[in-house]
Amino acid sequence: MEIIMSVAIGFLFMAAVYLMLSKSLIRIIIGTGLLSHGAHLLLLTMGGLGGNSPPVVAHGVSVSDYADPLPQALILTAIVISFAVTSFFLVLAYRSYQELGTDNMNLLRGTEDYE
């Protein structure tokens, strides 16, 4: 299962880098979203995908037979943060498109002789 997750994570990172290197602002935002999803899956895979063990120690369960709840807590926090950052990027892109009329990064950069 870890091999399949590693391939999926690699594909998400590859697609994210490809999109973030493009010239369109909306593609860059989608690329950052894919990168954050790849990071979430990486944290989940590194935390272990094993078994049906409970996330907390209950009566009658050995201390070595429980799942670590820390990766799930980190992923939940990262999901909330990435949602907030993505929504901020979308509002920023929408506002810049309203003001400038383009989402091309080369045109948004400006020139030095424009003053």
N, C-alpha and C positions, 0 to 999 in steps of 0.2 A: 504494500500500500504506500510505503514511503517513496518508492520509485515513481509511482504514478503521480503522487503529489509533487515530487521534485520536477518532473517533466511539466506539469501544469504551472508550477511557480516559474520555471524557466521561460515557458511560453508567455506568461503574463509580463515578466520583466522585459522580454524581447519586444513584445508589442508596445509596451509602455515607452521604452527608449525610442522605438521607431516613431511613435506618435509625438513624443516630446521634441524630436528633432525636426519636425515639420514647421512650415511657416504660418499655419493657421492657428489662431489663438484657441479656438474651440477644440482642435485636435490636441493641443498642449494640455488643456484641462482634462480631456478624456484620458490622456496618457498619465497624468498624475493620479487620476482615480484608479487606473489599472495598476499603477505602481503601488499604491496603498493596499489594494486587494492582494497583490502578490506578497507584500510584506506581512499582511494578516495571515495568509496561508503559510508563510515561512515560519512565523511564530507558532502557529498551531502544530505544524509538523515537527518543529524542534522540541516542542513540549511533550510530544509523544502522542501517538494515535491509538494507544493500546487499550483494548478490552472494554469490558462492561463494569469496571470497578466504579464504586461511588466516589463523588468528588470530596466527600467529607468522611471522617472516621465515625462509624456508627458502632453501636454495641454488637459485638460478635465479629467485627471485621478487624483483621490484623493491620498493624500500622503500615506494613510494606505493601498492602493490597488496595491502596486507594489512589485515585487520580489526583494529580497536582492541579489545584484550581487557579494557580497564578497565571498560566498562559491564557486561560479563558478571560480572566479579569483584564490582562494587558490588551488582549484583542478587542474586548468590548470598549475599553478606553480609547484605543487607537481608531476604532470605527467611528466613535463620536467625534473625535478630533478631525479625522479625514472628511467626515460629512460637513463639518463647519468650515474647513478650509476650502473644500470644493464649492460649497454654496457661496463663499466670499469671492472665489475666483470667477464664478459664473456671473455674479452681480457686477464685478469689476469689468469683465469682458463685455457684458451688455451695455454698461454705461460708456465704456470707451467706444463701442460700436455706434452708440447714439451720437456721441460727440464728434467722432472722427470719420464715421462712415465706412470703416474697413476693419477687418480682423487680420490682415496680412502683417506679419511682424516686421518685414522690411519697410513697409510704409509707416508703421507706427514708430519706428526708430527715429526718424527725422534726419535732418542734415545739419551741418554746421553753418552753412550760409543762410539758413532760414532763421532770421531774427527780427 
